[in-house]
Amino acid sequence: MVQARRQARAAEAAQEAQAAEAVSVRGLPRHWLLVLFGAAVLPGAVLVVVGRSLEEPAVQAWRTVCLAVTVQALPFLLLGTALSGAINAFVPASVFSRLLPKRPALAVPVAGVAGVVLPGCECASVPVANSLIGRGVTPAAAFAFLLSAPAINPVVLTATAVAFPGSPEMVLARLLASLVTAAAMGWLWLWLGREEWLRPAVRHTGHRAGHSRWEEFRQGFQHDFLHAGGFLVVGAMAAATFNVAVPRSVLDVFSGSPWLSVLFLAALAILLAVCSEADAFVAASLSGFSPVARLAFMVVGPMVDLKLIALQAGTFGRAFAVRFSSATVVVAVVCSAVVGGVLL
C-alpha cells in the first residue's frame, strides 16, 4: 500500500513537471486569454473612471503624453529585443572574447565607444546589455555600452546637430560628456560593484546543441519584449503624470540660477523620459536655461529616466537599479558641468 502511494505521488509529480515544462516552452501563462482580456479592458475602464472625476483636458493630456512616450520608444525596444535575441541565438560567445580586451579595465572604454553602432534609445540598450552579460561579457563593459549606446549613436548626434544649428560645440560636448560618463560608471562598477546586486538570468543564454536557432531567437525575443514592455508602460505612465501635474511656471523659478538650472534640468530629464532621439529638440526649446544646463538634460536623459529605471529594475533587479541609477545621475551631472564649462 505504501509503495503504491509513493508511486502515485511520483506519477503526479511527473505530470506536474511536464505541465510546467509545457507552459514554459509555450512562454504563456495558463490563463493567458483571461490575462490578455484584462490587459485590454482594465486600462480603458480606469481611464473612464478617472475621466469622470477629473477635468477632461487633463486626462486627454495625460493620455497623449503616455501614448507619445510609449509609441516613441516602442520601435527601439523592438529593435533592442530583436538584437538581443539574435545575439543569444546566432552569435558565438567567442566573438565577444575576441573583440573586447582581456582586461576589464580596458574593455570598459572599448565597449563605451562601441555604443555608437546601435542606432536606438535606452529602451533598446537594456536587453542588449543583459544578453551581453549572459554571453560572458564583464558587467562593467556591458553597463558602459548600456549608457553610451543611446547617447552617442549617429541618429542622436545628427538630431542634436539639427536641434542646435550652428553650434557644433554642443554636439561635441554631448559626445564627450556621454562617453566619459559611460566609462566612469563602468570603472566604478569594477571598483565597487557586487555580483549579488544583479538578479540572475531567468532563461538560458547562448545556443544549445540540438536546438533550432530560430526557435531560440523567437523564445528569447518574446521573453525580453514582453518582460521589458510592461516596465516601459509603467515608466511612460509616470512621465505622463509629471507632465500633467507640474505647472510650467515652475520652470521659471530655476532658470535664473546657473547651478540650480543644471540640477533642475537633470531632474526634469529623468521625469520626462524623452527618447534620446528627440530630447535634443526638447532641450533646444528650453531657451531660458544655460547651455550647460541643457547639456546636462541631454546627457542625463538617455542614461537615467523613469522608464529606464523601470526597465533596469525589471531586467537586473531593484537593488541594482537604485544604486546604479543614483550613481549615474551624479557622474553625468559632474561630467556635463565640467565638459560644458570648457566647451560651451
Phi, psi and omega in degrees: 000314181296319180294323179295321179295320178296319178295320179296318179294321179295318178295320179295319179296322179295319178297318179296322179294319178295321179295318179295320178296320179297320179295317181294326178293318179290334181073017182233144176292164184298317180257053187292331178295319178294320178296317179297318179296317179296320180294331180276329188264317188299314179301320178295320179295319178296321179297320179295317180296315179294322180298330179284334183263345179242171177293138183298319178301322179295318179295320178295320178295318179299315180296320181295314181294317180299314179293323181296315179296317182294311182294324180295321184271338187300316179300324181283328172296319177299316178297316182295316180291325176294319178294322177298315178296323179292319177298319182295322189264327192247338185264121178294149180296335181294338180299316183291324179293332179279325185280323183265146176299153181293321181283125181303325181296329176275332179292332183297305180294327178297317178294324178297316178294327180294345178299344181292343185276351183253102181280070181214185181254188184298333179296329180280330187284332183296305179296329178293316178298321178298319179292322178297318178297319178296337180267008174104358178289137179302136183305325180299318178291320179297322180288326174297320176294319180302320183279324186278326186305314181282355186251336187236009180287161186301326180296316181293315181294323177294317178298323178295319178295323179289321182289331179240072182295139179076011180231068179296338179294332177292320177296315180296320180296319179294319180297311184291314181298322180290318179296316180296319179296315181297314180294318180298320179291325176296315178292325179296324177293322176299326184278314188243348186290150179232140182295330182291346176285342182266129176288133181295153180297143182260001178219161181292141175245140181094158181286138176252134182301136179089356180252152179286129179294323180292325177290321176295322176297315181297315182294317179294319178295316180297316181297310185294319184291314180292324181290311182286330181298322179297319178289330175297317180296319178299315178296322178295322178295320178293319178296320178295322178298319178295317181300324182278324189278328185268122179288153182290340179298338179295329180299324184291337183291325187263345187291340183282337183260128181300315183283318178295326180294323178296313181293322182292315180291331174295316177293324179295322178297323179294318186280324182288328177056047178280140180297146186296337177287345184240350187292335179296324179289325175293317179296320179296330180286343179274062188291342179285350181259160182289159177301325180294320178296319179290328174296317178300323177300318184279338178275317182289317187307309180291346184256328181217114169210177187300314182289327178290320176300317179296319179295318179295319179297320180287333183267312186254347181110153183293323180300319178291312187300318181296311183290313185292318180294318179298314179295322181296321179300313182297312182295319181295319179295316180297314180296321178296317181295317183290309181295316179295323178296332181273319188263332187258000000 
